[in-house]
Amino acid sequence: MSTQSDNPYIYADNAATTPLSPVAREAMLPFLGGTFGNPSGIHRVSREAAHALADIRARLARALGARDAGEIYLTSGGSESDNWVLRGAVRRFLDQHTADESHSPHPFVVTSAIEHHAILHCCEAMEHEGLATAIYLPVDAQGHVRAEDLERALAAHEGQVALVSVMLANNEIGTVEDIRELARIAHEHGIPFHTDAVQAVGHIPVDVRALGVDALSLSAHKFHGPRGVGLLYLREGFSIPPLIAGGAQERGERAGTENLAGAAGMTAALESALGGLENRMTRVAAQRDRLIRAVIDAVPDVKLTGDAGPDATRRLPSIASFICKDVDGELLVVLLDRAGVAAATGSACATGSTDPSHVILALGETDRRWNHGTLRLSLADDATASDIDALCERVPACILRARALSGTM
Ligand SMILES: *Cc1c(COP(=O)(O)O)cnc(C)c1O
């Protein structure tokens, strides 16, 4: 007889969110009770909170390779950090140009076609408001932004680009971009560079100085920290106006009484994710590759999306993503759920829409018999060999079943 433990439900949607780790929860508890002060005050209750906040900021800076704790700005997560840096960089550009010219050029923002919606929808909003025009760099068939495309875009808009923003790792296909090289090119043109590192931090090594970026976004809940907390790294010397006006928190750059419990949980989760990272990457990548092989070998007309190489500088260790011919992705995810697997199709934020994912389209997959059948499995860092065995069995079976049921597409 099959028991619960013989047939466990497997959560393979870690790119959407991860469960809070016990270490992170433990680190939050003091701030949900005893240490309740507002760090902005003068009395001892406030001073205790301010002291804890300073410690948290210093640890976050260290974990990211930042030069100074003053470069770390706490936010409510990846979406806020992304919106802040885009709007802030455009504002900064306009301020600089109205100061020394009678007419200010219309600013451009250069980004990629495969960014998260936090970047893409903010660009669309700024275009709609007439604030800036976005240039979306194409990607190759594996999802890499080509250096020459960035070079060409910047040369065509010399003196008009407020910011280049390219994600470090893609959330749908796991492709890792060559941020170091792209940032170098932006800097050659005197343009600041931001990377959305939300999918990368805690999963591959991320060091702001090694990457050479001016700004970086991250979000705690993608590496076993709490929901609703993240940060924006702003390199000393790259300053942008606030997005959220109000009190003088975060050196006057981001108003709002600090989420100390969240920040403490994020810090503990980040430090814990960095411990043993290299070993975990190797182990998870091997599990991912076993799963990819099992799916490709068992099911005809299924393709891996993203970078096929084993190199963690080119693909996240935890993401296996596919497109399946003549399969409805949403139906597949429903069947997987019934079979005991949590997976995703397209990006979670696009659920409910029946359009193919913008990422899959950018890879050049325009055939609608293929591009509606996207599947993303994002593995847990502590997945066991038997979890992977179960995925290797359930995923192919569900793809075949979904194909049979989608037959009339
Ligand atoms: C999840 C995610 C975000 C949004 O982060 P939130 O903290 O959920 O707002 C932004 N960018 C990428 C690449 C993501 O994966």
The ligand as an ORCA input file, in Angstrom:
! r2SCAN-3c Opt
* xyz 0 1
  C      10.582     37.184     -8.367
  C      11.298     38.123     -9.250
  C      11.114     39.509     -9.152
  C      10.113     40.133     -8.216
  O      10.516     40.046     -6.883
  P       9.411     40.266     -5.709
  O      10.208     40.318     -4.461
  O       8.504     39.095     -5.777
  O       8.749     41.570     -6.010
  C      11.858     40.327     -9.982
  N      12.729     39.810    -10.861
  C      12.932     38.486    -10.988
  C      13.929     37.978    -11.977
  C      12.216     37.597    -10.201
  O      12.408     36.279    -10.340
*
